């Protein structure tokens, strides 16, 4: 499948950025809440099928294969005009109220630590994960509710000619809490650290094989990989960094090695403030960290001062400022962030995803500002921070 000239330019832009080289300009892309996309289309008078990645000619896009431990269609427990209750391939029961932004996890099939020994995983290489349409929890139950999602490979093929396409995979904790629930994760780390750790090792084998299988299934069409891995909140780690290093870090390390072995760069998406792990990620040669939540006290300019170009950064555009700051203040905010792009190594995005309280006008203002002033060599005028030159 041939790629357009514009796509090849975006790929060059992304690869140079992730290798800490100055490309033609700073890359721009994002993740989006469904509520924002609906508002954006309405405010701009766009057709319902308008693709925001096409509309703004964005620089990369992420895709999500079926990561459910058990490949199966959702079991509908209850459904009406207001909500739906489903049991997914994670064997979790989830309530999705259509008016609410996120679903509620009601129960999990694993309630006792001893049950982990009998929990099985469908083959990570099963073709249905990549080549068949169907239900899957991560892509289907979130701020929206979608069933019978097209085959992952069809999505990859649809993006590949237009922009760099990234696959994605959960790391150990991101997969674990969906199987046993966040409360049990926290409690069992304290009560049964070794027993839980042994299951995490088995879970890691499954996820690493899925990383390999996803790359193979794409047949050379993946330009990068996103590892989903929330292990922190606004004030720091959800659990001890010591435990993370003992059980979860080896999984991430193996994933990065698999991707780098296929010449695929890796962006790790971890919410909250996990800065206590940044040196670990640098040691694993992670290409970039996302989303650098501003509300967790993270500032990409300060991070660049602290870590230099040992790791790339992706994100940190405060969504609250994007939605509420006066326009002159918003401009100063964005221009300051662009200092982190000196020498490459920075992708402009939100500090999580673009929410519905951001107007189409303010979204366009930010994108156009970065497109105008994010051209190399950067000329930031009064916003320039010389020590980052």
C-alpha positions as CSV (number, residue, x, y, z in Angstrom):
1,X,0.0,0.0,0.0
2,X,1.5,3.3,-1.1
3,X,1.7,6.3,1.2
4,X,1.0,9.9,0.2
5,X,3.8,12.5,0.1
6,X,2.2,14.2,3.0
7,X,2.2,11.0,5.1
8,X,5.9,10.5,4.4
9,X,6.6,14.0,5.5
10,X,4.7,13.4,8.8
11,X,6.6,10.2,9.3
12,X,9.9,12.0,8.9
13,X,8.6,14.7,11.3
14,X,7.7,12.1,13.9
15,X,10.8,10.0,13.6
16,X,13.1,13.0,13.8
17,X,11.3,14.4,16.8
18,X,11.4,11.1,18.6
19,X,15.2,10.9,17.9
20,X,15.6,14.4,19.3
21,X,16.3,16.1,16.0
22,X,14.7,19.2,14.7
23,X,12.3,18.4,11.8
24,X,10.5,20.9,9.7
25,X,8.1,21.7,12.6
26,X,6.7,20.4,15.9
27,X,4.3,17.5,15.4
28,X,0.7,18.0,16.5
29,X,-2.0,15.4,17.3
30,X,-4.2,14.3,20.2
31,X,-6.7,12.0,21.7
32,X,-10.4,13.2,21.8
33,X,-13.4,12.8,24.0
34,X,-16.5,11.9,22.0
35,X,-18.3,14.9,23.6
36,X,-15.6,17.3,22.2
37,X,-15.9,15.7,18.7
38,X,-19.7,16.2,18.7
39,X,-19.3,19.8,19.8
40,X,-16.5,20.5,17.4
41,X,-18.6,19.2,14.4
42,X,-21.7,21.2,15.5
43,X,-19.8,24.4,16.0
44,X,-18.1,24.2,12.7
45,X,-21.1,22.9,10.8
46,X,-19.3,19.8,9.7
47,X,-20.9,16.5,8.6
48,X,-21.1,13.7,11.2
49,X,-18.6,11.6,9.4
50,X,-15.8,14.2,9.5
51,X,-12.5,12.8,10.8
52,X,-10.7,15.4,12.9
53,X,-7.3,13.8,12.0
54,X,-8.0,14.4,8.3
55,X,-9.5,17.8,8.9
56,X,-6.4,19.2,10.6
57,X,-4.0,16.9,8.8
58,X,-2.6,15.7,12.2
59,X,0.7,14.0,12.5
60,X,0.0,10.6,14.1
61,X,-2.9,8.4,15.2
62,X,-3.3,5.5,17.6
63,X,-5.2,2.3,17.1
64,X,-6.5,-0.4,19.5
65,X,-6.7,-4.1,18.8
66,X,-8.7,-6.5,21.0
67,X,-6.8,-6.9,24.2
68,X,-9.6,-8.7,26.1
69,X,-8.3,-11.8,27.9
70,X,-11.3,-13.7,26.4
71,X,-12.4,-12.9,22.9
72,X,-16.1,-12.8,22.8
73,X,-19.1,-10.5,22.2
74,X,-20.4,-8.5,25.0
75,X,-23.1,-10.2,27.1
76,X,-25.9,-7.7,27.5
77,X,-27.3,-7.9,31.0
78,X,-29.6,-4.8,30.8
79,X,-30.2,-2.2,28.1
80,X,-32.6,0.7,27.7
81,X,-32.5,4.3,26.4
82,X,-30.5,5.5,29.4
83,X,-27.9,2.9,30.1
84,X,-26.5,-0.5,29.2
85,X,-25.0,-3.2,31.5
86,X,-22.5,-5.6,29.9
87,X,-20.1,-8.4,30.7
88,X,-17.0,-8.1,28.6
89,X,-14.1,-10.3,27.6
90,X,-12.3,-9.1,30.8
91,X,-15.2,-10.8,32.7
92,X,-16.1,-7.5,34.2
93,X,-19.6,-6.1,34.5
94,X,-19.8,-2.5,33.4
95,X,-22.6,0.0,33.5
96,X,-22.5,2.7,30.8
97,X,-24.9,5.5,31.4
98,X,-25.1,7.2,28.0
99,X,-25.3,10.7,29.5
100,X,-22.2,10.2,31.7
101,X,-18.7,10.6,30.3
102,X,-17.2,7.4,31.7
103,X,-18.6,3.9,32.6
104,X,-18.7,2.4,36.1
105,X,-17.2,-1.0,36.8
106,X,-19.7,-2.9,39.0
107,X,-18.0,-6.3,39.5
108,X,-15.2,-8.6,38.4
109,X,-15.1,-12.4,38.1
110,X,-12.0,-12.6,40.3
111,X,-12.9,-11.8,43.9
112,X,-10.4,-13.9,45.8
113,X,-6.6,-14.1,45.3
114,X,-6.8,-17.9,44.9
115,X,-9.0,-17.5,41.8
116,X,-6.1,-16.1,39.8
117,X,-4.5,-19.5,39.4
118,X,-7.5,-20.6,37.2
119,X,-7.8,-17.4,35.2
120,X,-6.9,-18.2,31.6
121,X,-6.0,-16.1,28.6
122,X,-7.1,-16.7,25.0
123,X,-4.2,-16.9,22.6
124,X,-2.6,-13.5,22.1
125,X,-1.8,-14.5,18.5
126,X,-5.5,-15.3,17.8
127,X,-6.3,-13.8,14.4
128,X,-9.6,-12.5,15.7
129,X,-7.8,-9.8,17.7
130,X,-6.5,-8.2,14.6
131,X,-8.4,-9.4,11.6
132,X,-12.1,-9.8,12.7
133,X,-14.7,-7.3,13.6
134,X,-16.4,-7.6,17.0
135,X,-16.7,-6.3,20.5
136,X,-13.8,-5.3,22.7
137,X,-13.8,-3.6,26.0
138,X,-11.1,-0.9,25.7
139,X,-12.2,0.3,22.3
140,X,-15.9,-0.2,23.0
141,X,-16.7,0.9,26.5
142,X,-15.4,4.4,27.4
143,X,-16.9,7.8,27.0
144,X,-19.0,6.2,24.3
145,X,-20.4,2.7,23.8
146,X,-19.7,0.9,20.5
147,X,-20.2,-2.6,19.5
148,X,-19.0,-4.7,16.5
149,X,-15.9,-2.6,16.0
150,X,-14.3,-3.0,12.6
151,X,-11.3,-5.3,12.3
152,X,-8.2,-3.6,13.7
153,X,-6.2,-4.3,10.5
154,X,-8.9,-2.4,8.5
155,X,-8.4,0.6,10.7
156,X,-4.6,0.4,10.3
157,X,-5.0,0.2,6.5
158,X,-7.3,3.2,6.4
159,X,-4.8,5.4,8.3
160,X,-1.6,4.1,6.9
161,X,-1.6,6.1,3.6
162,X,-2.4,9.3,5.4
163,X,-0.4,9.6,8.6
164,X,1.9,7.5,10.9
165,X,-0.1,4.8,12.6
166,X,0.7,3.6,16.1
167,X,-0.6,0.3,17.6
168,X,-1.2,0.1,21.3
169,X,-0.9,-2.4,24.2
170,X,-1.6,-2.3,27.9
171,X,1.2,-2.8,30.4
172,X,0.7,-5.0,33.4
173,X,-1.2,-2.7,35.8
174,X,-3.4,-1.3,33.1
175,X,-4.5,-4.9,32.3
176,X,-4.6,-6.1,35.8
177,X,-7.0,-3.7,37.3
178,X,-9.5,-4.4,34.5
179,X,-9.5,-8.1,35.6
180,X,-9.6,-7.8,39.4
181,X,-10.5,-4.1,40.0
182,X,-8.5,-1.3,41.4
183,X,-9.4,-2.0,45.0
184,X,-8.2,-5.5,44.9
185,X,-5.0,-4.4,43.1
186,X,-4.1,-2.1,46.0
187,X,-5.2,-4.5,48.7
188,X,-3.5,-7.6,47.3
189,X,-0.2,-5.8,46.6
190,X,-0.1,-5.2,50.4
191,X,-1.5,-8.6,51.5
192,X,-0.2,-11.0,48.9
193,X,2.7,-9.3,47.1
194,X,4.4,-12.5,45.8
195,X,1.2,-14.4,44.9
196,X,-0.1,-11.4,42.9
197,X,3.3,-10.9,41.4
198,X,3.3,-14.4,40.0
199,X,0.0,-13.6,38.2
200,X,1.5,-10.4,37.0
201,X,4.4,-12.3,35.4
202,X,1.9,-14.6,33.6
203,X,-0.1,-11.6,32.6
204,X,3.1,-10.0,31.3
205,X,3.9,-13.0,29.1
206,X,0.4,-12.6,27.5
207,X,0.9,-8.9,26.9
208,X,4.4,-9.2,25.5
209,X,3.2,-11.9,23.1
210,X,0.4,-9.6,22.0
211,X,2.9,-6.9,21.3
212,X,4.7,-9.3,19.0
213,X,1.5,-10.5,17.4
214,X,0.2,-7.0,16.8
215,X,3.4,-6.0,15.0
216,X,3.3,-9.2,12.9
217,X,-0.3,-8.7,12.1
218,X,0.3,-5.2,10.8
219,X,2.7,-6.5,8.2
220,X,5.0,-3.5,8.4
221,X,2.3,-0.8,8.6
222,X,3.0,0.2,12.2
223,X,5.1,3.3,12.7
224,X,5.0,3.2,16.5
225,X,3.5,1.8,19.6
226,X,1.6,3.3,22.6
227,X,1.9,1.5,25.9
228,X,-1.1,2.3,28.1
229,X,0.0,2.3,31.7
230,X,-1.6,4.4,34.4
231,X,0.3,3.8,37.7
232,X,0.0,7.2,39.3
233,X,-2.4,9.9,40.4
234,X,-2.0,13.7,40.8
235,X,0.2,13.4,43.9
236,X,2.4,10.4,42.9
237,X,2.4,6.7,42.5
238,X,-0.7,4.6,43.2
239,X,1.6,2.0,44.9
240,X,5.2,1.6,45.9
241,X,7.8,2.2,43.1
242,X,9.7,-0.7,44.6
243,X,6.8,-3.0,43.8
244,X,6.5,-1.5,40.3
245,X,10.2,-2.1,39.6
246,X,10.0,-5.7,40.9
247,X,6.9,-6.8,38.9
248,X,5.7,-4.3,36.3
249,X,8.9,-2.8,35.0
250,X,10.1,-6.0,33.4
251,X,7.0,-6.2,31.3
252,X,7.4,-2.7,30.0
253,X,11.1,-3.3,29.4
254,X,10.3,-6.4,27.3
255,X,7.7,-4.5,25.3
256,X,10.1,-1.7,24.5
257,X,12.7,-4.2,23.4
258,X,10.2,-6.0,21.2
259,X,9.2,-2.7,19.5
260,X,12.7,-1.4,19.2
261,X,13.7,-4.8,17.7
262,X,11.2,-4.0,14.9
263,X,12.4,-0.4,14.6
264,X,9.2,0.9,16.2
265,X,9.4,3.8,18.6
266,X,7.4,3.7,21.8
267,X,5.3,6.4,23.5
268,X,4.2,5.5,27.1
269,X,0.8,6.9,28.2
270,X,0.7,7.2,31.9
271,X,-1.7,9.6,33.7
272,X,-0.9,11.3,37.0
273,X,2.6,12.1,38.3
274,X,4.9,9.1,37.8
275,X,8.0,11.3,37.7
276,X,9.6,9.0,40.3
277,X,9.9,6.4,37.5
278,X,11.3,8.7,34.7
279,X,14.8,7.5,35.3
280,X,13.6,3.9,34.9
281,X,12.0,4.8,31.6
282,X,15.1,6.6,30.4
283,X,17.1,3.5,31.3
284,X,14.7,1.4,29.2
285,X,15.2,3.8,26.3
286,X,11.6,4.9,26.1
287,X,11.1,7.3,23.2
288,X,8.5,9.6,24.7
289,X,6.3,10.0,27.8
290,X,2.6,11.1,27.5
291,X,0.4,12.9,28.6
292,X,2.3,14.9,31.3
293,X,-0.8,16.1,33.2
294,X,-0.6,19.7,34.2
295,X,-3.0,19.2,37.1
296,X,-0.5,16.7,38.5
297,X,2.1,19.4,38.7
298,X,4.0,18.5,35.6
299,X,5.5,21.1,33.3
300,X,7.3,20.0,30.1
301,X,9.6,23.0,30.2
302,X,10.8,22.2,33.6
303,X,11.0,18.5,32.7
304,X,13.2,19.4,29.7
305,X,15.5,21.4,32.0
306,X,15.8,18.4,34.4
307,X,16.1,15.5,31.9
308,X,17.5,17.2,28.9
309,X,17.1,15.1,25.8
310,X,17.4,11.7,27.5
311,X,13.6,11.1,26.9
312,X,11.0,12.7,24.6
313,X,7.8,14.3,25.9
314,X,4.3,14.3,24.4
315,X,1.5,16.4,25.8
316,X,1.2,18.8,28.7
317,X,-1.2,21.3,27.1
318,X,-3.4,22.0,30.1
319,X,-7.0,21.1,29.0
320,X,-8.4,23.5,31.6
321,X,-6.3,26.4,30.3
322,X,-7.3,25.4,26.8
323,X,-11.0,25.7,27.8
324,X,-11.0,28.7,30.1
325,X,-7.9,30.9,29.9
326,X,-8.2,34.3,28.3
327,X,-6.9,34.1,24.7
328,X,-3.8,36.2,25.4
329,X,-2.9,34.1,28.4
330,X,-3.5,30.9,26.4
331,X,-1.2,32.2,23.7
332,X,1.6,32.9,26.2
333,X,1.0,29.5,27.8
334,X,1.4,27.6,24.5
335,X,4.4,29.7,23.3
336,X,6.2,28.9,26.6
337,X,5.6,25.2,26.1
338,X,7.2,25.3,22.6
339,X,10.6,25.9,24.3
340,X,10.5,22.2,25.2
341,X,10.7,21.5,21.5
342,X,14.1,23.0,20.9
343,X,16.4,20.2,19.6
344,X,13.3,18.0,18.9
345,X,11.9,15.6,21.4
346,X,8.5,17.2,21.9
347,X,5.1,16.5,20.4
348,X,2.3,19.0,21.1
349,X,-0.8,17.5,22.6
350,X,-3.2,17.9,25.5
351,X,-2.3,16.7,28.9
352,X,-4.7,13.8,28.5
353,X,-7.2,14.2,25.8
354,X,-9.3,17.1,24.5
355,X,-12.5,17.4,26.6
356,X,-15.9,18.7,25.6
357,X,-15.5,22.1,27.4
358,X,-12.9,23.1,24.8
359,X,-14.6,25.0,22.0
360,X,-13.8,24.4,18.3
361,X,-12.5,28.0,18.1
362,X,-10.1,27.5,21.0
363,X,-8.9,24.2,19.7
364,X,-8.2,25.7,16.3
365,X,-6.4,28.6,17.9
366,X,-4.0,26.3,19.7
367,X,-3.3,24.1,16.6
368,X,-2.8,27.1,14.3
369,X,-0.5,28.8,16.8
370,X,1.7,25.7,17.1
371,X,1.7,25.3,13.3
372,X,2.8,29.0,12.9
373,X,5.4,29.3,15.6
374,X,6.5,25.6,15.8
375,X,8.5,25.8,12.6
376,X,12.2,25.1,12.9
377,X,14.4,27.0,13.7
378,X,12.0,28.1,16.5
379,X,11.6,31.9,16.8
380,X,9.7,32.4,20.0
381,X,10.5,36.1,20.5
382,X,9.7,37.3,24.0
383,X,8.6,33.8,25.0
384,X,12.1,32.3,24.3
385,X,13.9,30.7,27.2
386,X,17.6,31.0,26.3
387,X,18.8,28.2,28.6
388,X,16.8,25.7,26.5
389,X,18.5,26.8,23.3
